[in-house]
Amino acid sequence: MDEVEPEGEPLWSGAWEEMTVPVPVAASLLCVRPYAVGQLIEGGHLAVEQRGNFRFVTLVSLFAYRRRHWSPERAARYNASLDDATALDQAADRIAG
């Protein structure tokens, strides 16, 4: 069931319907990698606007998907992988001198 304001309009009506974010930002908001966002787009789970060679995910579809599928455990796994990647980058910088 869609959330509705007392006047009968959806909570996201208005300017929210037109707002988009680039795929990397969408990935960050969903706590997944950009490749996974691409798969969600191809699977029809996220609405997208094409501008030249770039795709922008609509905020309405992004937050609707996140509301259905987001969990704290998923966010913790993503943050742990980012910490591991950061540690590897720092180690490579130290080795490179």
C-alpha positions in Angstrom: 0.0 0.0 0.0 1.3 3.4 -0.9 1.8 6.0 1.8 -0.6 8.9 1.3 -0.8 12.3 2.8 -4.2 13.4 4.3 -5.1 15.3 1.1 -4.8 12.0 -0.8 -1.5 12.7 -2.6 1.5 10.3 -2.3 4.2 11.5 0.0 6.7 11.6 -2.8 4.6 13.6 -5.3 6.0 16.9 -6.6 9.7 17.6 -7.0 10.8 14.2 -5.7 9.4 12.5 -8.8 11.8 14.3 -11.1 15.0 14.0 -9.0 17.7 11.5 -10.1 21.1 10.4 -8.9 24.1 8.9 -10.8 24.6 5.1 -10.5 27.5 5.4 -8.0 25.4 7.5 -5.7 22.5 5.1 -6.0 24.9 2.2 -5.2 26.1 4.1 -2.1 22.5 4.7 -0.9 21.6 1.0 -1.4 24.9 -0.2 0.1 25.8 -2.2 -3.0 28.4 -1.9 -5.7 27.6 0.1 -8.9 27.6 -3.2 -10.9 24.7 -4.4 -8.7 22.8 -1.2 -9.4 23.3 -1.9 -13.1 21.8 -5.4 -12.7 18.8 -3.9 -10.8 18.3 -1.4 -13.6 18.5 -4.2 -16.3 16.1 -6.3 -14.2 13.5 -3.5 -14.1 13.7 -3.0 -10.4 14.9 0.6 -10.7 13.7 3.4 -13.0 16.4 5.1 -14.9 16.9 8.1 -17.2 19.5 8.0 -19.9 21.5 11.2 -20.5 24.2 10.6 -23.2 26.3 7.7 -22.0 25.3 8.1 -18.4 22.3 6.6 -16.5 20.6 8.3 -13.6 18.3 6.5 -11.2 15.1 8.1 -10.1 15.0 8.8 -6.3 11.4 7.5 -6.1 12.4 4.1 -7.5 15.5 4.0 -5.4 13.8 4.7 -2.1 11.0 2.3 -3.0 13.5 -0.5 -3.7 15.5 0.3 -0.6 12.4 0.3 1.6 11.5 -3.2 0.4 15.0 -4.7 0.4 17.4 -2.8 2.7 18.6 -4.4 6.0 21.2 -3.3 8.6 23.1 -6.6 7.9 23.5 -5.6 4.2 24.8 -2.2 5.2 27.3 -3.8 7.7 28.6 -6.2 5.0 29.1 -3.3 2.5 30.9 -1.1 5.1 33.2 -4.0 6.0 34.1 -4.5 2.4 34.8 -0.8 2.0 37.0 -0.9 5.1 38.9 -3.9 3.6 39.3 -2.0 0.3 40.6 1.0 2.1 43.1 -1.0 4.0 44.4 -2.6 0.8 44.7 0.8 -0.8 46.7 2.1 2.2 49.0 -1.0 2.1 49.6 -0.5 -1.6 50.4 3.2 -1.1 52.9 2.2 1.7 54.5 -0.4 -0.6 54.7 2.0 -3.5 56.4 4.5 -1.2 
